[in-house]
Amino acid sequence: MTRFVGAASALVTPFRDDVLDESALRELTERQLAAGMDFVVPCGTTGESPVLSVDEHARVVEVVVSQVRHRVPVLAGAGANSTKKTIELSRRCQDAGADGLLLVCPYYNKPSQAGLVAHFRAVLDAVPLPAVLYDIPARTGISIEFGTYEALAEIAAVVGVKEASGNILAAQRIVARYGDRFDVLSGDDALTLGMMAVGAVGLISVAGNLLPGPVAEVVHRVAKGELAQARALHQRLLPIHEALFAETNPSPIKAALAAQGLIAPELRLPLVWPTEATRRRLEEVLEASEFRP
């Protein structure tokens, strides 16, 4: 079964005149592969998945799959707060050629822990692709409690967890108890080093959209045991990580990419373009750094 290990970026979805910019998406995807990313993740939070139609969602995955051409795995975001819609999105991602599914906890309706298990089981019974579960309580209002992983571990298609609670202790406990059952991935650029130190095997990044090479290098150096080098590089990237989360993701990362001419300066409501202060901070941090997109 496909594993999703190492470095990846949660790709932005570029728009031009409110339509998917397929050319820009292909170029962004190719930049990831050229920089040594280990897999790619379209249609996650950073890809503005909640504001994509089902057809748009499927087309994003199709474009990325066709650009990747089996060089690395494609882990497609397919989560929604309706189990029926999640199944529909998952089927469309499967039809588009995705190698696996990134399934966020259902947001807003706040299911119980039993509801979470039932949701993931129903989706993966219907579409048994390898799945990485996505725990990000700041976005969803619900978290996967540690005890719930016992039941989730019984779902054969679950191969990993993207841990974005901001709690390294939580990641450590999951690795200690279930590390031989599924892979734990960091969902927070700034915590990558700490997460990997306690046993996470990779990262799904936001900053990697802009700086895929250095982001991948941190992950690869940790994996090779080169902790001092990884730490030094990670610390030099930290001001960029922090600036990219000065406002709600993906507003700052899209502004940074647009400033480099890599995408058009567009978001979909209810997200809006970041403030001038945030854009200026991004510009100053990048100018002061050694890294160039």
MARTI-382714 format. One record per residue (C-alpha): residue in three letters; x, y, z. Coordinates in nm, 2 decimals, padded with zeros to 4 digits. Layout:
REC    r       x       y       z
REC  ALA       X       Y       Z
...
// end
This chain:
REC    r       x       y       z
REC  MET   00.00   00.00   00.00
REC  THR   00.13   00.35  -00.09
REC  ARG   00.29   00.54   00.19
REC  PHE   00.32   00.92   00.21
REC  VAL   00.66   00.98   00.37
REC  GLY   00.90   01.28   00.35
REC  ALA   00.83   01.63   00.23
REC  ALA   00.53   01.76   00.04
REC  SER   00.35   02.08  -00.01
REC  ALA  -00.02   02.14   00.03
REC  LEU  -00.05   02.31  -00.31
REC  VAL  -00.24   02.64  -00.36
REC  THR  -00.51   02.64  -00.62
REC  PRO  -00.43   02.93  -00.86
REC  PHE  -00.71   03.12  -01.01
REC  ARG  -00.72   03.37  -01.29
REC  ASP  -01.04   03.57  -01.34
REC  ASP  -01.20   03.33  -01.09
REC  VAL  -01.13   03.02  -01.31
REC  LEU  -00.87   02.75  -01.23
REC  ASP  -00.54   02.85  -01.39
REC  GLU  -00.43   02.51  -01.51
REC  SER  -00.10   02.64  -01.66
REC  ALA   00.01   02.79  -01.33
REC  LEU  -00.10   02.48  -01.14
REC  ARG   00.12   02.27  -01.37
REC  GLU   00.42   02.50  -01.32
REC  LEU   00.37   02.50  -00.94
REC  THR   00.35   02.12  -00.94
REC  GLU   00.66   02.09  -01.15
REC  ARG   00.85   02.32  -00.92
REC  GLN   00.78   02.07  -00.64
REC  LEU   00.92   01.78  -00.82
REC  ALA   01.23   01.96  -00.94
REC  ALA   01.30   02.06  -00.58
REC  GLY   01.29   01.70  -00.46
REC  MET   00.95   01.69  -00.29
REC  ASP   00.85   01.33  -00.21
REC  PHE   00.47   01.36  -00.29
REC  VAL   00.22   01.64  -00.37
REC  VAL  -00.11   01.73  -00.20
REC  PRO  -00.37   01.91  -00.41
REC  CYS  -00.70   02.03  -00.27
REC  GLY  -00.61   02.06   00.10
REC  THR  -00.68   02.36   00.32
REC  THR  -00.41   02.56   00.14
REC  GLY  -00.58   02.47  -00.19
REC  GLU  -00.90   02.64  -00.08
REC  SER  -01.09   02.32  -00.11
REC  PRO  -01.41   02.44   00.07
REC  VAL  -01.47   02.69  -00.21
REC  LEU  -01.41   02.46  -00.51
REC  SER  -01.71   02.29  -00.68
REC  VAL  -01.69   01.92  -00.71
REC  ASP  -01.60   01.94  -01.07
REC  GLU  -01.33   02.20  -01.00
REC  HIS  -01.20   01.98  -00.72
REC  ALA  -01.17   01.68  -00.95
REC  ARG  -01.01   01.89  -01.23
REC  VAL  -00.74   02.02  -00.99
REC  VAL  -00.65   01.66  -00.90
REC  GLU  -00.66   01.55  -01.27
REC  VAL  -00.42   01.83  -01.37
REC  VAL  -00.18   01.75  -01.09
REC  VAL  -00.19   01.38  -01.16
REC  SER  -00.13   01.44  -01.53
REC  GLN   00.17   01.67  -01.45
REC  VAL   00.32   01.43  -01.20
REC  ARG   00.31   01.13  -01.44
REC  HIS   00.37   00.88  -01.16
REC  ARG   00.70   01.03  -01.05
REC  VAL   00.58   01.08  -00.70
REC  PRO   00.25   00.99  -00.52
REC  VAL  -00.04   01.23  -00.53
REC  LEU  -00.23   01.26  -00.20
REC  ALA  -00.56   01.44  -00.28
REC  GLY  -00.76   01.63  -00.03
REC  ALA  -01.11   01.49  -00.02
REC  GLY  -01.26   01.60   00.31
REC  ALA  -01.59   01.77   00.38
REC  ASN  -01.83   01.80   00.67
REC  SER  -02.08   01.57   00.50
REC  THR  -01.99   01.20   00.47
REC  LYS  -02.19   01.17   00.15
REC  LYS  -01.99   01.46  -00.01
REC  THR  -01.66   01.32   00.12
REC  ILE  -01.74   00.99  -00.05
REC  GLU  -01.83   01.18  -00.37
REC  LEU  -01.51   01.38  -00.36
REC  SER  -01.31   01.07  -00.28
REC  ARG  -01.45   00.88  -00.58
REC  ARG  -01.38   01.17  -00.81
REC  CYS  -01.02   01.19  -00.68
REC  GLN  -00.99   00.82  -00.73
REC  ASP  -01.12   00.85  -01.09
REC  ALA  -00.87   01.14  -01.14
REC  GLY  -00.58   00.90  -01.06
REC  ALA  -00.50   01.01  -00.70
REC  ASP  -00.28   00.76  -00.51
REC  GLY  -00.44   00.84  -00.18
REC  LEU  -00.68   01.06   00.01
REC  LEU  -00.62   01.33   00.27
REC  LEU  -00.93   01.32   00.49
REC  VAL  -00.99   01.61   00.73
REC  CYS  -01.21   01.57   01.04
REC  PRO  -01.56   01.69   00.95
REC  TYR  -01.58   02.06   01.04
REC  TYR  -01.85   02.28   01.20
REC  ASN  -02.09   02.00   01.28
REC  LYS  -01.86   01.86   01.55
REC  PRO  -01.93   01.49   01.55
REC  SER  -01.85   01.27   01.86
REC  GLN  -01.55   01.05   01.85
REC  ALA  -01.77   00.76   01.76
REC  GLY  -01.90   00.98   01.47
REC  LEU  -01.55   01.05   01.35
REC  VAL  -01.47   00.67   01.34
REC  ALA  -01.80   00.60   01.16
REC  HIS  -01.74   00.88   00.91
REC  PHE  -01.39   00.77   00.82
REC  ARG  -01.50   00.40   00.80
REC  ALA  -01.79   00.48   00.57
REC  VAL  -01.57   00.68   00.34
REC  LEU  -01.29   00.42   00.32
REC  ASP  -01.54   00.13   00.28
REC  ALA  -01.68   00.32  -00.02
REC  VAL  -01.34   00.43  -00.16
REC  PRO  -01.06   00.21  -00.02
REC  LEU  -00.76   00.42  -00.13
REC  PRO  -00.48   00.47   00.12
REC  ALA  -00.58   00.75   00.35
REC  VAL  -00.40   01.01   00.57
REC  LEU  -00.63   01.15   00.83
REC  TYR  -00.60   01.52   00.90
REC  ASP  -00.64   01.65   01.26
REC  ILE  -00.65   02.03   01.27
REC  PRO  -00.89   02.13   01.55
REC  ALA  -00.83   02.50   01.51
REC  ARG  -01.00   02.48   01.17
REC  THR  -01.26   02.20   01.24
REC  GLY  -01.37   02.25   01.60
REC  ILE  -01.31   01.88   01.67
REC  SER  -01.00   01.68   01.74
REC  ILE  -00.91   01.31   01.71
REC  GLU  -00.87   01.21   02.07
REC  PHE  -00.58   00.97   02.15
REC  GLY  -00.81   00.69   02.25
REC  THR  -00.99   00.71   01.92
REC  TYR  -00.68   00.59   01.73
REC  GLU  -00.74   00.24   01.86
REC  ALA  -01.06   00.21   01.65
REC  LEU  -00.91   00.41   01.36
REC  ALA  -00.61   00.16   01.35
REC  GLU  -00.86  -00.11   01.26
REC  ILE  -00.94   00.06   00.93
REC  ALA  -00.70  -00.10   00.69
REC  ALA  -00.69   00.19   00.45
REC  VAL  -00.56   00.44   00.71
REC  VAL  -00.19   00.47   00.64
REC  GLY  -00.11   00.80   00.82
REC  VAL  -00.21   01.10   01.02
REC  LYS  -00.14   01.47   00.94
REC  GLU  -00.10   01.61   01.29
REC  ALA  -00.18   01.98   01.30
REC  SER  -00.30   02.03   01.65
REC  GLY   00.02   02.22   01.74
REC  ASN   00.08   01.97   02.02
REC  ILE   00.41   01.78   01.98
REC  LEU   00.32   01.57   02.29
REC  ALA   00.01   01.44   02.10
REC  ALA   00.22   01.35   01.81
REC  GLN   00.47   01.17   02.03
REC  ARG   00.20   00.96   02.19
REC  ILE   00.06   00.86   01.86
REC  VAL   00.41   00.76   01.73
REC  ALA   00.48   00.57   02.05
REC  ARG   00.16   00.37   02.04
REC  TYR   00.08   00.34   01.67
REC  GLY   00.40   00.42   01.49
REC  ASP   00.43   00.07   01.35
REC  ARG   00.07   00.10   01.22
REC  PHE   00.06   00.43   01.04
REC  ASP   00.29   00.72   00.97
REC  VAL   00.26   01.06   01.14
REC  LEU   00.32   01.37   00.94
REC  SER   00.37   01.73   01.07
REC  GLY   00.10   01.97   00.95
REC  ASP   00.28   02.28   01.07
REC  ASP   00.60   02.42   00.91
REC  ALA   00.72   02.58   01.22
REC  LEU   00.70   02.25   01.42
REC  THR   00.86   02.02   01.17
REC  LEU   01.19   01.98   01.35
REC  GLY   01.02   01.90   01.68
REC  MET   00.77   01.67   01.53
REC  MET   01.03   01.47   01.35
REC  ALA   01.24   01.46   01.66
REC  VAL   00.97   01.26   01.83
REC  GLY   00.91   01.03   01.54
REC  ALA   00.71   01.20   01.27
REC  VAL   00.83   01.09   00.92
REC  GLY   00.76   01.40   00.72
REC  LEU   00.58   01.72   00.66
REC  ILE   00.29   01.86   00.45
REC  SER   00.40   02.21   00.41
REC  VAL   00.26   02.56   00.33
REC  ALA   00.60   02.73   00.29
REC  GLY   00.70   02.46   00.04
REC  ASN   00.48   02.62  -00.22
REC  LEU   00.73   02.91  -00.22
REC  LEU   01.06   02.75  -00.11
REC  PRO   01.02   02.38  -00.19
REC  GLY   01.40   02.31  -00.20
REC  PRO   01.49   02.43   00.15
REC  VAL   01.17   02.29   00.31
REC  ALA   01.24   01.95   00.16
REC  GLU   01.60   01.97   00.27
REC  VAL   01.51   02.01   00.63
REC  VAL   01.30   01.69   00.62
REC  HIS   01.56   01.49   00.43
REC  ARG   01.84   01.59   00.66
REC  VAL   01.64   01.49   00.97
REC  ALA   01.56   01.16   00.80
REC  LYS   01.93   01.10   00.73
REC  GLY   02.02   01.18   01.09
REC  GLU   02.18   01.52   01.01
REC  LEU   02.01   01.69   01.29
REC  ALA   02.25   01.98   01.35
REC  GLN   02.23   02.08   00.98
REC  ALA   01.85   02.04   00.97
REC  ARG   01.82   02.25   01.28
REC  ALA   02.03   02.53   01.15
REC  LEU   01.84   02.54   00.82
REC  HIS   01.50   02.52   01.00
REC  GLN   01.59   02.81   01.22
REC  ARG   01.68   03.02   00.92
REC  LEU   01.34   02.94   00.76
REC  LEU   01.15   03.02   01.08
REC  PRO   01.09   03.39   01.01
REC  ILE   00.94   03.29   00.68
REC  HIS   00.72   03.03   00.84
REC  GLU   00.59   03.28   01.09
REC  ALA   00.53   03.55   00.83
REC  LEU   00.33   03.31   00.62
REC  PHE   00.08   03.26   00.90
REC  ALA   00.04   03.63   01.00
REC  GLU  -00.31   03.60   00.85
REC  THR  -00.53   03.31   00.77
REC  ASN  -00.37   03.05   00.53
REC  PRO  -00.36   03.06   00.23
REC  SER  -00.38   03.44   00.20
REC  PRO  -00.02   03.51   00.28
REC  ILE   00.13   03.22   00.08
REC  LYS  -00.08   03.33  -00.23
REC  ALA   00.04   03.69  -00.18
REC  ALA   00.40   03.57  -00.17
REC  LEU   00.36   03.35  -00.48
REC  ALA   00.19   03.64  -00.66
REC  ALA   00.47   03.88  -00.57
REC  GLN   00.71   03.63  -00.75
REC  GLY   00.48   03.62  -01.06
REC  LEU   00.40   03.25  -01.00
REC  ILE   00.03   03.30  -00.98
REC  ALA  -00.23   03.57  -01.03
REC  PRO  -00.33   03.76  -00.71
REC  GLU  -00.66   03.59  -00.65
REC  LEU  -00.84   03.43  -00.36
REC  ARG  -01.20   03.33  -00.33
REC  LEU  -01.44   03.48  -00.08
REC  PRO  -01.48   03.46   00.22
REC  LEU  -01.09   03.48   00.22
REC  VAL  -00.96   03.82   00.12
REC  TRP  -00.62   03.94   00.01
REC  PRO  -00.38   04.00   00.31
REC  THR  -00.32   04.35   00.44
REC  GLU  -00.05   04.58   00.32
REC  ALA   00.13   04.53   00.65
REC  THR   00.13   04.15   00.61
REC  ARG   00.25   04.18   00.25
REC  ARG   00.53   04.42   00.35
REC  ARG   00.64   04.18   00.63
REC  LEU   00.66   03.90   00.38
REC  GLU   00.86   04.11   00.14
REC  GLU   01.10   04.22   00.42
REC  VAL   01.15   03.87   00.56
REC  LEU   01.23   03.73   00.21
REC  GLU   01.46   04.01   00.13
REC  ALA   01.65   03.96   00.46
REC  SER   01.68   03.58   00.41
REC  GLU   01.93   03.38   00.20
REC  PHE   01.65   03.20   00.03
REC  ARG   01.51   03.30  -00.31
REC  PRO   01.19   03.14  -00.47
// end
